[in-house]
């Protein structure tokens, strides 16, 4: 909602710049999409490595409590 209000304000101040932003936003979003997907994949791999490293501690900690 805030983005829309800022765009309306920009439209009132400088409408050509607002139209340019409106046209370029989807192009920039499509350009950045692979980087977002790469970030999701890297985050998943790091969580997997963390889970593998922490597994012995979880197993030993669970055996000690029982």
ROLOMAR-396035 format. One record per residue: x, y, z of N, C-alpha, C in turn; residue number from 0. Coordinates in steps of 0.1 Angstrom, whole numbers, m for minus. Example, Ala and Ser with C-alpha at 12.3 -4.5 7.8 and 13.67 -1.06 7.14 Angstrom:
     n.u     n.v     n.w    ca.u    ca.v    ca.w     c.u     c.v     c.w   seq
     132     m57      78     123     m45      78     132     m33      78     0
     128     m22      71     137     m11      71     129       0      79     1
! end
This chain:
     n.u     n.v     n.w    ca.u    ca.v    ca.w     c.u     c.v     c.w   seq
       8     m12       0       0       0       0       9      12       0     0
      20      12       8      29      23       8      35      26      m5     1
      39      15     m12      45      17     m26      35      24     m35     2
      22      20     m34      12      26     m43      10      41     m40     3
      10      44     m27       9      58     m23      21      66     m28     4
      33      60     m27      45      67     m32      44      69     m47     5
      39      59     m54      38      60     m68      28      71     m72     6
      17      72     m65       7      83     m67      13      96     m64     7
      21      98     m54      28     110     m51      38     114     m62     8
      45     104     m67      54     106     m78      47     110     m91     9
      35     104     m93      27     107    m104      22     121    m104    10
      19     126     m92      15     140     m91      26     150     m93    11
      38     146     m88      50     155     m89      56     154    m103    12
      58     142    m108      65     141    m121      59     129    m128    13
      49     131    m136      42     119    m142      50     112    m152    14
      59     118    m160      67     110    m169      76      99    m162    15
      82     104    m150      90      95    m143      82      84    m136    16
      70      87    m132      61      77    m127      57      66    m138    17
      54      71    m150      51      61    m161      63      53    m164    18
      75      59    m164      87      51    m166      89      40    m155    19
      87      44    m143      88      34    m132      78      23    m134    20
      66      27    m138      55      17    m140      59       7    m151    21
      66      12    m162      70       3    m173      82      m5    m169    22
      91       0    m162     104      m7    m159     103     m16    m147    23
      93     m15    m138      92     m24    m127      91     m38    m130    24
      82     m42    m140      81     m57    m143      94     m62    m149    25
     101     m54    m157     113     m58    m164     124     m60    m153    26
     125     m51    m143     135     m53    m133     131     m65    m124    27
     118     m67    m122     114     m78    m114     118     m91    m121    28
     116     m92    m134     120    m104    m141     135    m106    m141    29
     143     m95    m142     157     m96    m142     162    m101    m128    30
     156     m97    m117     160    m101    m104     155    m115     m99    31
     145    m120    m107     139    m133    m103     150    m144    m102    32
     159    m146    m111     169    m157    m109     177    m155     m97    33
     180    m143     m93     188    m141     m81     180    m145     m69    34
     167    m143     m69     159    m147     m57     159    m162     m57    35
     157    m169     m68     157    m183     m68     170    m189     m64    36
     181    m183     m68     194    m187     m63     196    m185     m48    37
     191    m174     m43     191    m172     m28     183    m182     m21    38
     172    m186     m26     164    m197     m20     171    m210     m20    39
     177    m213     m31     185    m226     m32     197    m226     m23    40
     204    m215     m22     216    m214     m13     211    m215       1    41
     201    m208       5     196    m209      19     192    m224      22    42
     186    m231      13     182    m245      15     194    m253      17    43
     205    m251       9     217    m259      10     223    m256      24    44
     224    m244      28     230    m240      41     222    m246      52    45
     209    m246      52     201    m253      62     204    m268      63    46
     205    m274      51     208    m288      51     222    m291      57    47
     232    m283      54     245    m285      60     245    m283      75    48
     237    m273      79     236    m270      93     229    m282     100    49
     219    m288      94     212    m299     100     221    m311     101    50
     229    m313      90     239    m325      90     249    m323     101    51
     254    m311     103     264    m308     113     259    m310     127    52
     246    m305     129     240    m305     142     234    m319     146    53
     233    m328     136     227    m341     139     233    m349     150    54
     247    m350     151     253    m358     162     249    m352     176    55
     249    m339     177     246    m332     189     231    m335     193    56
     223    m335     183     208    m337     186     206    m352     190    57
     214    m361     184     212    m375     187     217    m377     202    58
     229    m372     204     235    m374     218     227    m367     228    59
     222    m355     225     214    m348     235     201    m355     238    60
     195    m361     228     183    m369     230     185    m381     238    61
     197    m388     236     200    m400     243     203    m397     258    62
     209    m386     260     212    m382     274     199    m379     282    63
     189    m374     276     177    m370     283     168    m382     286    64
     169    m392     278     160    m404     280     164    m413     292    65
! end
